[in-house]
């Protein structure tokens, strides 16, 4: 499952159906009829569930965190990671034997710590002193060198 910008993935309709909302599906890989257009690959058709005369529903939650993840070589531990995937369905009658409703919701919340290792100029480099001991840095560049943080040998985990 791919998430970009902390948004749940969606189907062609722009909505996330979820497994509990699908009653049946069919995958057509070749020789499908003209109703599917001129596709060179496969076509996936899904039929959603509908309500019944009785109220029915489901609820679920999947939790994954960093407690059992492998240790990161750079920081000596594992970055913070928590993923909650949750949702549910509900269906029932609007008018008995005439009209029904069915709804589904699925959500995804992910918090992921990122480990990064960056290089910054040395303390001398921030002053414009080059490794060979000369000072050939333009005075115009010196204010920008001051924007870099001082170097450190400790590793920090942001998140």
N, C-alpha and C positions, 0 to 999 in steps of 0.2 A: 504494500500500500504506500503510495507516494503522497507526501504532503508538502506543498510549497506555501510559504507565507502563512502557515498555520491555518490553512483552509482545507476542509475535507474534500477528497476527490469526488467528482460528480460524473454522472452518465451523460448521454447525448442530450437529454432533456434539461440539463443544468441542475438537476436535483440528484441527491444520493438516495437511491432506493433502499439499499440494505437487503441482506439475505432474507430476513423475516417477512419482507413484503412481496417476495417473488413466489408465485405458485408453481410455475413451470417455465422452463426456458428451452430454446432450441438453437443449435449452432449449425448453420448451413455453410459448407465449405466449397461446394461446387455444384453446378447445374441447378441453381435456384431460379425461381420465376422472375419475370420482369417487374413484379411489384417492389422488388428490392433495389431496382436501378442498375446502373452499370458499375458494379463493384468488382474489383479484381481479387479481393481477399475474401474472408469469411463474413458472414452476417449473423449476429446474435439477436434473437427475438426473445423477449421476456413478457410473460403474462403476470400481472399483479393480482394479488388476492382481492377478494371483495368481502363485504360484510355478510352476516347471516341473521337469522331471526333471534339468535342469542348473542349476548355480549361475550367477546373473547379478546384476549390480549396477551402480550408477552413483555418481559423486561429483561435486560441483560446489562452487564458491565464486565469489561476485560481490563485488567490493570497490569502494566508492566513497569518495572522500575530498575534501577541500577544495582540493586542489592546482590544479584548473582552475575553481574557482568565481569568480564576479565579486567585485570589491572592494566592501566595505561602506562606505557613505558616512561613517558615524559614526566608525568606528575606523580607517579607512584601509587595511584589509586584509580578510580574510574570516575569520569565526569558525571555530574548529576543528570539523571534521566528519569522522567516519569511520563507515562502515556496512559490516558484513560479513554477507552472507547466504550460508549454507552448508548442505549437507545431502547426503543420499545414499539409495540404496535397496539392498536385498539380498533376493533370493528364491532358493528352491531346494527340493529334495525333503526330506520327512521320511521317508516310506516310498515307494519308487519306484512310480510309476503309481497311488498310492493317496491320499497326502496331501502337501500342499505348504505352504510358508510364504512370506510376503512382508512386508517391513517397510520403512517409509519414515521419515526424519527430516529436518526442516528447521529451522534456527535462524537467528535474526536478532539481531545485536548492533549497537547504534548509540550513538555518543558524539557529542553535539552541543553546541557552545559557544553560549551565548546572549549577545547584546549587549543591554544595557539602558541607558537614560538616565533618571536620577531627579533630582528637585528636592528640595533640603533647605533648611531655614531658613538665612538669613545668620548670620554670627557674632553680629551685634547681635540678630537674632531669637532666637537661642538664649539670650541673656541677658534676653529679655523686652522689648527695645526695639523698638517698632513703627516702620514706615517714616517716620511723621511726627515721630519723635523722642520720643514720649511712652512712658511705661512703664505700660501699663494691663493687663498680664498678671497674672493671679491667682498668688499664691505657690504655690497647689496645682498649677498647670500647669507652673511652671518646672522641676521635676525631670524631667518628661517631655520638655521641650525639650532638656535636656542629653543625652538618649539619641540624638539625631540626630548623625550625623557632621559634622565641620566641612566646609564647602563647599570644592570644589577646581575648578580649570578644566581639569584633565587628564581624559581619558577612559580608563577602565579596562575591559578585557575580562575578565570572569569566565568560568570554565568548567571 
